[in-house]
Amino acid sequence: MKQLSIIMPVYNAGNTIDKAINSVLEQKDDDIELLIIDGGSTDNTKEVVNKYRNQVDCFISEYD
């Protein structure tokens, strides 16, 4: 059971999302889950997040 959930809301964050995801993944605590909620980005946000699909616990991309 995960003890800490990090919810990362994003929209058109293709230029910065990579650094943000890595910041969470570099944490030494294994009890962290990462949930990324995208507001239907029109840039490369989805492609960047998909590089981490095996390490991100939840990724939702839909228009607000």
Predicted model as a PDB file, atoms N, CA, C, CB and O in Angstrom, pLDDT in the B-factor column:
MODEL        1                                                                  
ATOM      1  N   MET A   1       0.842  -1.186   0.000  1.00 66.00           N  
ATOM      2  CA  MET A   1       0.000   0.000   0.000  1.00 66.00           C  
ATOM      3  C   MET A   1       0.890   1.254   0.000  1.00 66.00           C  
ATOM      4  CB  MET A   1      -0.959  -0.004   1.230  1.00 66.00           C  
ATOM      5  O   MET A   1       1.792   1.393   0.825  1.00 66.00           O  
ATOM      6  N   LYS A   2       0.614   2.147  -0.934  1.00 67.00           N  
ATOM      7  CA  LYS A   2       1.378   3.383  -1.026  1.00 67.00           C  
ATOM      8  C   LYS A   2       0.954   4.324   0.096  1.00 67.00           C  
ATOM      9  CB  LYS A   2       1.183   4.053  -2.409  1.00 67.00           C  
ATOM     10  O   LYS A   2      -0.226   4.405   0.436  1.00 67.00           O  
ATOM     11  N   GLN A   3       1.930   5.038   0.671  1.00 89.00           N  
ATOM     12  CA  GLN A   3       1.629   5.934   1.778  1.00 89.00           C  
ATOM     13  C   GLN A   3       1.589   7.395   1.374  1.00 89.00           C  
ATOM     14  CB  GLN A   3       2.632   5.750   2.861  1.00 89.00           C  
ATOM     15  O   GLN A   3       1.019   8.214   2.095  1.00 89.00           O  
ATOM     16  N   LEU A   4       2.182   7.741   0.235  1.00 93.00           N  
ATOM     17  CA  LEU A   4       2.194   9.125  -0.205  1.00 93.00           C  
ATOM     18  C   LEU A   4       1.827   9.179  -1.675  1.00 93.00           C  
ATOM     19  CB  LEU A   4       3.571   9.777   0.043  1.00 93.00           C  
ATOM     20  O   LEU A   4       2.473   8.544  -2.508  1.00 93.00           O  
ATOM     21  N   SER A   5       0.790   9.938  -1.992  1.00 95.00           N  
ATOM     22  CA  SER A   5       0.374  10.121  -3.374  1.00 95.00           C  
ATOM     23  C   SER A   5       0.741  11.529  -3.812  1.00 95.00           C  
ATOM     24  CB  SER A   5      -1.148   9.865  -3.541  1.00 95.00           C  
ATOM     25  O   SER A   5       0.394  12.507  -3.149  1.00 95.00           O  
ATOM     26  N   ILE A   6       1.437  11.624  -4.920  1.00 96.00           N  
ATOM     27  CA  ILE A   6       1.758  12.916  -5.502  1.00 96.00           C  
ATOM     28  C   ILE A   6       0.898  13.061  -6.745  1.00 96.00           C  
ATOM     29  CB  ILE A   6       3.292  13.047  -5.835  1.00 96.00           C  
ATOM     30  O   ILE A   6       1.006  12.279  -7.690  1.00 96.00           O  
ATOM     31  N   ILE A   7       0.044  14.072  -6.728  1.00 97.00           N  
ATOM     32  CA  ILE A   7      -0.835  14.338  -7.862  1.00 97.00           C  
ATOM     33  C   ILE A   7      -0.266  15.541  -8.602  1.00 97.00           C  
ATOM     34  CB  ILE A   7      -2.323  14.593  -7.401  1.00 97.00           C  
ATOM     35  O   ILE A   7      -0.139  16.633  -8.047  1.00 97.00           O  
ATOM     36  N   MET A   8       0.073  15.316  -9.864  1.00 98.00           N  
ATOM     37  CA  MET A   8       0.716  16.346 -10.667  1.00 98.00           C  
ATOM     38  C   MET A   8      -0.268  16.800 -11.761  1.00 98.00           C  
ATOM     39  CB  MET A   8       2.056  15.816 -11.292  1.00 98.00           C  
ATOM     40  O   MET A   8      -0.392  16.132 -12.787  1.00 98.00           O  
ATOM     41  N   PRO A   9      -0.965  17.926 -11.553  1.00 97.00           N  
ATOM     42  CA  PRO A   9      -1.835  18.439 -12.606  1.00 97.00           C  
ATOM     43  C   PRO A   9      -0.980  19.176 -13.642  1.00 97.00           C  
ATOM     44  CB  PRO A   9      -2.934  19.382 -12.015  1.00 97.00           C  
ATOM     45  O   PRO A   9      -0.111  19.973 -13.286  1.00 97.00           O  
ATOM     46  N   VAL A  10      -1.233  18.903 -14.918  1.00 97.00           N  
ATOM     47  CA  VAL A  10      -0.437  19.535 -15.970  1.00 97.00           C  
ATOM     48  C   VAL A  10      -1.317  19.949 -17.140  1.00 97.00           C  
ATOM     49  CB  VAL A  10       0.668  18.587 -16.452  1.00 97.00           C  
ATOM     50  O   VAL A  10      -2.402  19.408 -17.352  1.00 97.00           O  
ATOM     51  N   TYR A  11      -0.821  20.917 -17.887  1.00 98.00           N  
ATOM     52  CA  TYR A  11      -1.422  21.313 -19.157  1.00 98.00           C  
ATOM     53  C   TYR A  11      -0.333  21.974 -19.995  1.00 98.00           C  
ATOM     54  CB  TYR A  11      -2.648  22.279 -18.942  1.00 98.00           C  
ATOM     55  O   TYR A  11       0.252  22.980 -19.594  1.00 98.00           O  
ATOM     56  N   ASN A  12      -0.074  21.406 -21.143  1.00 98.00           N  
ATOM     57  CA  ASN A  12       0.976  21.894 -22.046  1.00 98.00           C  
ATOM     58  C   ASN A  12       2.289  22.121 -21.308  1.00 98.00           C  
ATOM     59  CB  ASN A  12       0.532  23.191 -22.725  1.00 98.00           C  
ATOM     60  O   ASN A  12       2.877  23.202 -21.362  1.00 98.00           O  
ATOM     61  N   ALA A  13       2.731  21.075 -20.619  1.00 97.00           N  
ATOM     62  CA  ALA A  13       3.960  21.152 -19.818  1.00 97.00           C  
ATOM     63  C   ALA A  13       5.090  20.346 -20.435  1.00 97.00           C  
ATOM     64  CB  ALA A  13       3.700  20.663 -18.403  1.00 97.00           C  
ATOM     65  O   ALA A  13       5.986  19.886 -19.727  1.00 97.00           O  
ATOM     66  N   GLY A  14       5.051  20.175 -21.742  1.00 95.00           N  
ATOM     67  CA  GLY A  14       6.049  19.359 -22.422  1.00 95.00           C  
ATOM     68  C   GLY A  14       7.476  19.775 -22.155  1.00 95.00           C  
ATOM     69  O   GLY A  14       8.372  18.931 -22.142  1.00 95.00           O  
ATOM     70  N   ASN A  15       7.708  21.059 -21.942  1.00 96.00           N  
ATOM     71  CA  ASN A  15       9.066  21.550 -21.712  1.00 96.00           C  
ATOM     72  C   ASN A  15       9.556  21.333 -20.286  1.00 96.00           C  
ATOM     73  CB  ASN A  15       9.134  23.009 -22.042  1.00 96.00           C  
ATOM     74  O   ASN A  15      10.760  21.397 -20.036  1.00 96.00           O  
ATOM     75  N   THR A  16       8.650  21.079 -19.348  1.00 96.00           N  
ATOM     76  CA  THR A  16       9.052  20.987 -17.939  1.00 96.00           C  
ATOM     77  C   THR A  16       8.657  19.670 -17.261  1.00 96.00           C  
ATOM     78  CB  THR A  16       8.448  22.130 -17.175  1.00 96.00           C  
ATOM     79  O   THR A  16       9.184  19.352 -16.195  1.00 96.00           O  
ATOM     80  N   ILE A  17       7.757  18.913 -17.848  1.00 97.00           N  
ATOM     81  CA  ILE A  17       7.227  17.713 -17.183  1.00 97.00           C  
ATOM     82  C   ILE A  17       8.319  16.662 -16.959  1.00 97.00           C  
ATOM     83  CB  ILE A  17       6.086  17.106 -18.013  1.00 97.00           C  
ATOM     84  O   ILE A  17       8.289  15.951 -15.954  1.00 97.00           O  
ATOM     85  N   ASP A  18       9.269  16.557 -17.870  1.00 96.00           N  
ATOM     86  CA  ASP A  18      10.346  15.580 -17.735  1.00 96.00           C  
ATOM     87  C   ASP A  18      11.120  15.811 -16.438  1.00 96.00           C  
ATOM     88  CB  ASP A  18      11.297  15.654 -18.945  1.00 96.00           C  
ATOM     89  O   ASP A  18      11.385  14.871 -15.689  1.00 96.00           O  
ATOM     90  N   LYS A  19      11.472  17.045 -16.186  1.00 97.00           N  
ATOM     91  CA  LYS A  19      12.216  17.385 -14.962  1.00 97.00           C  
ATOM     92  C   LYS A  19      11.370  17.124 -13.715  1.00 97.00           C  
ATOM     93  CB  LYS A  19      12.662  18.863 -14.996  1.00 97.00           C  
ATOM     94  O   LYS A  19      11.887  16.641 -12.707  1.00 97.00           O  
ATOM     95  N   ALA A  20      10.092  17.436 -13.776  1.00 97.00           N  
ATOM     96  CA  ALA A  20       9.203  17.221 -12.627  1.00 97.00           C  
ATOM     97  C   ALA A  20       9.042  15.736 -12.318  1.00 97.00           C  
ATOM     98  CB  ALA A  20       7.829  17.851 -12.890  1.00 97.00           C  
ATOM     99  O   ALA A  20       9.086  15.334 -11.155  1.00 97.00           O  
ATOM    100  N   ILE A  21       8.855  14.924 -13.353  1.00 97.00           N  
ATOM    101  CA  ILE A  21       8.717  13.475 -13.147  1.00 97.00           C  
ATOM    102  C   ILE A  21      10.000  12.904 -12.557  1.00 97.00           C  
ATOM    103  CB  ILE A  21       8.374  12.759 -14.477  1.00 97.00           C  
ATOM    104  O   ILE A  21       9.958  12.129 -11.601  1.00 97.00           O  
ATOM    105  N   ASN A  22      11.129  13.283 -13.123  1.00 97.00           N  
ATOM    106  CA  ASN A  22      12.408  12.780 -12.603  1.00 97.00           C  
ATOM    107  C   ASN A  22      12.621  13.179 -11.156  1.00 97.00           C  
ATOM    108  CB  ASN A  22      13.565  13.293 -13.450  1.00 97.00           C  
ATOM    109  O   ASN A  22      13.181  12.407 -10.378  1.00 97.00           O  
ATOM    110  N   SER A  23      12.190  14.359 -10.787  1.00 96.00           N  
ATOM    111  CA  SER A  23      12.326  14.807  -9.409  1.00 96.00           C  
ATOM    112  C   SER A  23      11.593  13.873  -8.453  1.00 96.00           C  
ATOM    113  CB  SER A  23      11.799  16.230  -9.261  1.00 96.00           C  
ATOM    114  O   SER A  23      12.099  13.563  -7.374  1.00 96.00           O  
ATOM    115  N   VAL A  24      10.414  13.429  -8.842  1.00 96.00           N  
ATOM    116  CA  VAL A  24       9.646  12.499  -8.000  1.00 96.00           C  
ATOM    117  C   VAL A  24      10.290  11.117  -8.016  1.00 96.00           C  
ATOM    118  CB  VAL A  24       8.176  12.409  -8.480  1.00 96.00           C  
ATOM    119  O   VAL A  24      10.430  10.488  -6.968  1.00 96.00           O  
ATOM    120  N   LEU A  25      10.680  10.644  -9.186  1.00 95.00           N  
ATOM    121  CA  LEU A  25      11.235   9.296  -9.294  1.00 95.00           C  
ATOM    122  C   LEU A  25      12.585   9.155  -8.591  1.00 95.00           C  
ATOM    123  CB  LEU A  25      11.381   8.919 -10.750  1.00 95.00           C  
ATOM    124  O   LEU A  25      12.965   8.050  -8.205  1.00 95.00           O  
ATOM    125  N   GLU A  26      13.298  10.236  -8.425  1.00 95.00           N  
ATOM    126  CA  GLU A  26      14.599  10.194  -7.749  1.00 95.00           C  
ATOM    127  C   GLU A  26      14.477  10.086  -6.233  1.00 95.00           C  
ATOM    128  CB  GLU A  26      15.400  11.426  -8.099  1.00 95.00           C  
ATOM    129  O   GLU A  26      15.480   9.881  -5.550  1.00 95.00           O  
ATOM    130  N   GLN A  27      13.285  10.217  -5.704  1.00 92.00           N  
ATOM    131  CA  GLN A  27      13.099  10.093  -4.260  1.00 92.00           C  
ATOM    132  C   GLN A  27      13.422   8.668  -3.838  1.00 92.00           C  
ATOM    133  CB  GLN A  27      11.651  10.475  -3.846  1.00 92.00           C  
ATOM    134  O   GLN A  27      13.121   7.719  -4.562  1.00 92.00           O  
ATOM    135  N   LYS A  28      14.019   8.519  -2.694  1.00 88.00           N  
ATOM    136  CA  LYS A  28      14.454   7.205  -2.227  1.00 88.00           C  
ATOM    137  C   LYS A  28      13.331   6.379  -1.588  1.00 88.00           C  
ATOM    138  CB  LYS A  28      15.572   7.371  -1.238  1.00 88.00           C  
ATOM    139  O   LYS A  28      13.502   5.185  -1.340  1.00 88.00           O  
ATOM    140  N   ASP A  29      12.215   6.999  -1.330  1.00 84.00           N  
ATOM    141  CA  ASP A  29      11.093   6.323  -0.688  1.00 84.00           C  
ATOM    142  C   ASP A  29      10.304   5.519  -1.723  1.00 84.00           C  
ATOM    143  CB  ASP A  29      10.173   7.347   0.020  1.00 84.00           C  
ATOM    144  O   ASP A  29       9.861   6.070  -2.730  1.00 84.00           O  
ATOM    145  N   ASP A  30      10.130   4.225  -1.479  1.00 81.00           N  
ATOM    146  CA  ASP A  30       9.380   3.361  -2.400  1.00 81.00           C  
ATOM    147  C   ASP A  30       7.870   3.471  -2.211  1.00 81.00           C  
ATOM    148  CB  ASP A  30       9.808   1.917  -2.216  1.00 81.00           C  
ATOM    149  O   ASP A  30       7.109   2.946  -3.024  1.00 81.00           O  
ATOM    150  N   ASP A  31       7.430   4.139  -1.161  1.00 91.00           N  
ATOM    151  CA  ASP A  31       6.003   4.225  -0.870  1.00 91.00           C  
ATOM    152  C   ASP A  31       5.347   5.449  -1.495  1.00 91.00           C  
ATOM    153  CB  ASP A  31       5.786   4.243   0.620  1.00 91.00           C  
ATOM    154  O   ASP A  31       4.362   5.962  -0.963  1.00 91.00           O  
ATOM    155  N   ILE A  32       5.878   5.921  -2.612  1.00 93.00           N  
ATOM    156  CA  ILE A  32       5.321   7.090  -3.294  1.00 93.00           C  
ATOM    157  C   ILE A  32       4.639   6.630  -4.572  1.00 93.00           C  
ATOM    158  CB  ILE A  32       6.426   8.147  -3.603  1.00 93.00           C  
ATOM    159  O   ILE A  32       5.199   5.850  -5.342  1.00 93.00           O  
ATOM    160  N   GLU A  33       3.429   7.120  -4.791  1.00 94.00           N  
ATOM    161  CA  GLU A  33       2.778   6.876  -6.066  1.00 94.00           C  
ATOM    162  C   GLU A  33       2.620   8.214  -6.781  1.00 94.00           C  
ATOM    163  CB  GLU A  33       1.397   6.168  -5.873  1.00 94.00           C  
ATOM    164  O   GLU A  33       2.342   9.241  -6.162  1.00 94.00           O  
ATOM    165  N   LEU A  34       2.805   8.175  -8.095  1.00 96.00           N  
ATOM    166  CA  LEU A  34       2.736   9.387  -8.901  1.00 96.00           C  
ATOM    167  C   LEU A  34       1.539   9.314  -9.837  1.00 96.00           C  
ATOM    168  CB  LEU A  34       4.039   9.591  -9.701  1.00 96.00           C  
ATOM    169  O   LEU A  34       1.421   8.406 -10.660  1.00 96.00           O  
ATOM    170  N   LEU A  35       0.664  10.285  -9.690  1.00 97.00           N  
ATOM    171  CA  LEU A  35      -0.523  10.381 -10.542  1.00 97.00           C  
ATOM    172  C   LEU A  35      -0.421  11.678 -11.335  1.00 97.00           C  
ATOM    173  CB  LEU A  35      -1.853  10.333  -9.695  1.00 97.00           C  
ATOM    174  O   LEU A  35      -0.279  12.754 -10.754  1.00 97.00           O  
ATOM    175  N   ILE A  36      -0.492  11.579 -12.650  1.00 98.00           N  
ATOM    176  CA  ILE A  36      -0.404  12.749 -13.506  1.00 98.00           C  
ATOM    177  C   ILE A  36      -1.753  12.949 -14.177  1.00 98.00           C  
ATOM    178  CB  ILE A  36       0.733  12.597 -14.560  1.00 98.00           C  
ATOM    179  O   ILE A  36      -2.259  12.063 -14.866  1.00 98.00           O  
ATOM    180  N   ILE A  37      -2.325  14.122 -13.967  1.00 98.00           N  
ATOM    181  CA  ILE A  37      -3.627  14.465 -14.531  1.00 98.00           C  
ATOM    182  C   ILE A  37      -3.418  15.608 -15.518  1.00 98.00           C  
ATOM    183  CB  ILE A  37      -4.657  14.859 -13.409  1.00 98.00           C  
ATOM    184  O   ILE A  37      -3.074  16.726 -15.134  1.00 98.00           O  
ATOM    185  N   ASP A  38      -3.630  15.309 -16.781  1.00 98.00           N  
ATOM    186  CA  ASP A  38      -3.391  16.268 -17.854  1.00 98.00           C  
ATOM    187  C   ASP A  38      -4.725  16.804 -18.355  1.00 98.00           C  
ATOM    188  CB  ASP A  38      -2.590  15.619 -19.013  1.00 98.00           C  
ATOM    189  O   ASP A  38      -5.685  16.051 -18.523  1.00 98.00           O  
ATOM    190  N   GLY A  39      -4.775  18.097 -18.590  1.00 97.00           N  
ATOM    191  CA  GLY A  39      -6.000  18.751 -19.046  1.00 97.00           C  
ATOM    192  C   GLY A  39      -6.186  18.754 -20.547  1.00 97.00           C  
ATOM    193  O   GLY A  39      -6.783  19.681 -21.094  1.00 97.00           O  
ATOM    194  N   GLY A  40      -5.681  17.722 -21.233  1.00 96.00           N  
ATOM    195  CA  GLY A  40      -5.842  17.642 -22.677  1.00 96.00           C  
ATOM    196  C   GLY A  40      -4.805  18.465 -23.419  1.00 96.00           C  
ATOM    197  O   GLY A  40      -5.141  19.204 -24.344  1.00 96.00           O  
ATOM    198  N   SER A  41      -3.565  18.344 -23.026  1.00 97.00           N  
ATOM    199  CA  SER A  41      -2.487  19.134 -23.620  1.00 97.00           C  
ATOM    200  C   SER A  41      -2.428  18.963 -25.132  1.00 97.00           C  
ATOM    201  CB  SER A  41      -1.151  18.747 -23.006  1.00 97.00           C  
ATOM    202  O   SER A  41      -2.754  17.906 -25.673  1.00 97.00           O  
ATOM    203  N   THR A  42      -2.005  20.031 -25.795  1.00 97.00           N  
ATOM    204  CA  THR A  42      -1.873  20.012 -27.249  1.00 97.00           C  
ATOM    205  C   THR A  42      -0.405  20.059 -27.685  1.00 97.00           C  
ATOM    206  CB  THR A  42      -2.637  21.186 -27.859  1.00 97.00           C  
ATOM    207  O   THR A  42      -0.115  20.145 -28.878  1.00 97.00           O  
ATOM    208  N   ASP A  43       0.510  20.004 -26.729  1.00 97.00           N  
ATOM    209  CA  ASP A  43       1.932  19.958 -27.063  1.00 97.00           C  
ATOM    210  C   ASP A  43       2.414  18.512 -26.905  1.00 97.00           C  
ATOM    211  CB  ASP A  43       2.763  20.939 -26.152  1.00 97.00           C  
ATOM    212  O   ASP A  43       1.623  17.585 -27.078  1.00 97.00           O  
ATOM    213  N   ASN A  44       3.668  18.307 -26.588  1.00 97.00           N  
ATOM    214  CA  ASN A  44       4.221  16.954 -26.478  1.00 97.00           C  
ATOM    215  C   ASN A  44       4.172  16.373 -25.063  1.00 97.00           C  
ATOM    216  CB  ASN A  44       5.640  16.959 -26.954  1.00 97.00           C  
ATOM    217  O   ASN A  44       4.912  15.437 -24.761  1.00 97.00           O  
ATOM    218  N   THR A  45       3.330  16.901 -24.209  1.00 97.00           N  
ATOM    219  CA  THR A  45       3.236  16.419 -22.824  1.00 97.00           C  
ATOM    220  C   THR A  45       2.962  14.920 -22.769  1.00 97.00           C  
ATOM    221  CB  THR A  45       2.138  17.175 -22.072  1.00 97.00           C  
ATOM    222  O   THR A  45       3.634  14.199 -22.032  1.00 97.00           O  
ATOM    223  N   LYS A  46       1.997  14.447 -23.527  1.00 97.00           N  
ATOM    224  CA  LYS A  46       1.631  13.018 -23.494  1.00 97.00           C  
ATOM    225  C   LYS A  46       2.793  12.130 -23.906  1.00 97.00           C  
ATOM    226  CB  LYS A  46       0.434  12.752 -24.409  1.00 97.00           C  
ATOM    227  O   LYS A  46       3.012  11.076 -23.308  1.00 97.00           O  
ATOM    228  N   GLU A  47       3.538  12.546 -24.922  1.00 97.00           N  
ATOM    229  CA  GLU A  47       4.678  11.754 -25.384  1.00 97.00           C  
ATOM    230  C   GLU A  47       5.758  11.670 -24.314  1.00 97.00           C  
ATOM    231  CB  GLU A  47       5.257  12.350 -26.668  1.00 97.00           C  
ATOM    232  O   GLU A  47       6.360  10.615 -24.116  1.00 97.00           O  
ATOM    233  N   VAL A  48       6.003  12.777 -23.627  1.00 97.00           N  
ATOM    234  CA  VAL A  48       7.012  12.775 -22.560  1.00 97.00           C  
ATOM    235  C   VAL A  48       6.573  11.854 -21.426  1.00 97.00           C  
ATOM    236  CB  VAL A  48       7.252  14.212 -22.026  1.00 97.00           C  
ATOM    237  O   VAL A  48       7.371  11.055 -20.936  1.00 97.00           O  
ATOM    238  N   VAL A  49       5.326  11.955 -21.008  1.00 98.00           N  
ATOM    239  CA  VAL A  49       4.827  11.104 -19.919  1.00 98.00           C  
ATOM    240  C   VAL A  49       4.875   9.637 -20.331  1.00 98.00           C  
ATOM    241  CB  VAL A  49       3.382  11.503 -19.528  1.00 98.00           C  
ATOM    242  O   VAL A  49       5.188   8.778 -19.505  1.00 98.00           O  
ATOM    243  N   ASN A  50       4.576   9.338 -21.570  1.00 96.00           N  
ATOM    244  CA  ASN A  50       4.592   7.945 -22.033  1.00 96.00           C  
ATOM    245  C   ASN A  50       5.977   7.308 -21.921  1.00 96.00           C  
ATOM    246  CB  ASN A  50       4.114   7.873 -23.474  1.00 96.00           C  
ATOM    247  O   ASN A  50       6.077   6.085 -21.827  1.00 96.00           O  
ATOM    248  N   LYS A  51       7.038   8.102 -21.930  1.00 97.00           N  
ATOM    249  CA  LYS A  51       8.385   7.547 -21.719  1.00 97.00           C  
ATOM    250  C   LYS A  51       8.507   6.920 -20.332  1.00 97.00           C  
ATOM    251  CB  LYS A  51       9.456   8.645 -21.897  1.00 97.00           C  
ATOM    252  O   LYS A  51       9.339   6.040 -20.113  1.00 97.00           O  
ATOM    253  N   TYR A  52       7.675   7.377 -19.400  1.00 97.00           N  
ATOM    254  CA  TYR A  52       7.730   6.920 -18.006  1.00 97.00           C  
ATOM    255  C   TYR A  52       6.541   6.035 -17.639  1.00 97.00           C  
ATOM    256  CB  TYR A  52       7.783   8.116 -17.067  1.00 97.00           C  
ATOM    257  O   TYR A  52       6.280   5.828 -16.454  1.00 97.00           O  
ATOM    258  N   ARG A  53       5.829   5.519 -18.606  1.00 94.00           N  
ATOM    259  CA  ARG A  53       4.569   4.814 -18.328  1.00 94.00           C  
ATOM    260  C   ARG A  53       4.724   3.646 -17.355  1.00 94.00           C  
ATOM    261  CB  ARG A  53       3.980   4.305 -19.618  1.00 94.00           C  
ATOM    262  O   ARG A  53       3.767   3.292 -16.667  1.00 94.00           O  
ATOM    263  N   ASN A  54       5.907   3.043 -17.285  1.00 95.00           N  
ATOM    264  CA  ASN A  54       6.119   1.929 -16.346  1.00 95.00           C  
ATOM    265  C   ASN A  54       6.426   2.404 -14.932  1.00 95.00           C  
ATOM    266  CB  ASN A  54       7.252   1.046 -16.835  1.00 95.00           C  
ATOM    267  O   ASN A  54       6.449   1.604 -13.997  1.00 95.00           O  
ATOM    268  N   GLN A  55       6.664   3.711 -14.772  1.00 95.00           N  
ATOM    269  CA  GLN A  55       7.014   4.242 -13.457  1.00 95.00           C  
ATOM    270  C   GLN A  55       5.947   5.183 -12.908  1.00 95.00           C  
ATOM    271  CB  GLN A  55       8.342   4.965 -13.529  1.00 95.00           C  
ATOM    272  O   GLN A  55       5.972   5.528 -11.726  1.00 95.00           O  
ATOM    273  N   VAL A  56       5.024   5.594 -13.748  1.00 96.00           N  
ATOM    274  CA  VAL A  56       3.926   6.463 -13.323  1.00 96.00           C  
ATOM    275  C   VAL A  56       2.743   5.567 -12.972  1.00 96.00           C  
ATOM    276  CB  VAL A  56       3.542   7.509 -14.443  1.00 96.00           C  
ATOM    277  O   VAL A  56       2.358   4.704 -13.762  1.00 96.00           O  
ATOM    278  N   ASP A  57       2.179   5.767 -11.811  1.00 95.00           N  
ATOM    279  CA  ASP A  57       1.095   4.893 -11.346  1.00 95.00           C  
ATOM    280  C   ASP A  57      -0.226   5.161 -12.064  1.00 95.00           C  
ATOM    281  CB  ASP A  57       0.900   5.063  -9.853  1.00 95.00           C  
ATOM    282  O   ASP A  57      -1.027   4.245 -12.251  1.00 95.00           O  
ATOM    283  N   CYS A  58      -0.456   6.396 -12.463  1.00 97.00           N  
ATOM    284  CA  CYS A  58      -1.707   6.737 -13.139  1.00 97.00           C  
ATOM    285  C   CYS A  58      -1.469   7.945 -14.040  1.00 97.00           C  
ATOM    286  CB  CYS A  58      -2.842   7.027 -12.107  1.00 97.00           C  
ATOM    287  O   CYS A  58      -0.871   8.936 -13.620  1.00 97.00           O  
ATOM    288  N   PHE A  59      -1.941   7.854 -15.275  1.00 97.00           N  
ATOM    289  CA  PHE A  59      -1.882   9.001 -16.185  1.00 97.00           C  
ATOM    290  C   PHE A  59      -3.236   9.133 -16.858  1.00 97.00           C  
ATOM    291  CB  PHE A  59      -0.736   8.840 -17.247  1.00 97.00           C  
ATOM    292  O   PHE A  59      -3.698   8.223 -17.547  1.00 97.00           O  
ATOM    293  N   ILE A  60      -3.861  10.278 -16.645  1.00 97.00           N  
ATOM    294  CA  ILE A  60      -5.160  10.583 -17.248  1.00 97.00           C  
ATOM    295  C   ILE A  60      -4.989  11.832 -18.075  1.00 97.00           C  
ATOM    296  CB  ILE A  60      -6.282  10.767 -16.168  1.00 97.00           C  
ATOM    297  O   ILE A  60      -4.457  12.833 -17.594  1.00 97.00           O  
ATOM    298  N   SER A  61      -5.434  11.785 -19.313  1.00 96.00           N  
ATOM    299  CA  SER A  61      -5.375  12.961 -20.167  1.00 96.00           C  
ATOM    300  C   SER A  61      -6.749  13.159 -20.800  1.00 96.00           C  
ATOM    301  CB  SER A  61      -4.263  12.817 -21.259  1.00 96.00           C  
ATOM    302  O   SER A  61      -7.184  12.371 -21.639  1.00 96.00           O  
ATOM    303  N   GLU A  62      -7.412  14.214 -20.384  1.00 95.00           N  
ATOM    304  CA  GLU A  62      -8.728  14.535 -20.947  1.00 95.00           C  
ATOM    305  C   GLU A  62      -8.973  16.020 -20.762  1.00 95.00           C  
ATOM    306  CB  GLU A  62      -9.865  13.692 -20.273  1.00 95.00           C  
ATOM    307  O   GLU A  62      -8.419  16.653 -19.863  1.00 95.00           O  
ATOM    308  N   TYR A  63      -9.804  16.558 -21.617  1.00 92.00           N  
ATOM    309  CA  TYR A  63     -10.119  17.980 -21.526  1.00 92.00           C  
ATOM    310  C   TYR A  63     -10.916  18.271 -20.269  1.00 92.00           C  
ATOM    311  CB  TYR A  63     -10.893  18.443 -22.761  1.00 92.00           C  
ATOM    312  O   TYR A  63     -11.743  17.464 -19.843  1.00 92.00           O  
ATOM    313  N   ASP A  64     -10.662  19.424 -19.684  1.00 80.00           N  
ATOM    314  CA  ASP A  64     -11.365  19.857 -18.474  1.00 80.00           C  
ATOM    315  C   ASP A  64     -12.813  20.174 -18.782  1.00 80.00           C  
ATOM    316  CB  ASP A  64     -10.681  21.078 -17.856  1.00 80.00           C  
ATOM    317  O   ASP A  64     -13.566  20.555 -17.886  1.00 80.00           O  
TER     318      ASP A  64                                                      
ENDMDL                                                                          
END                                                                             
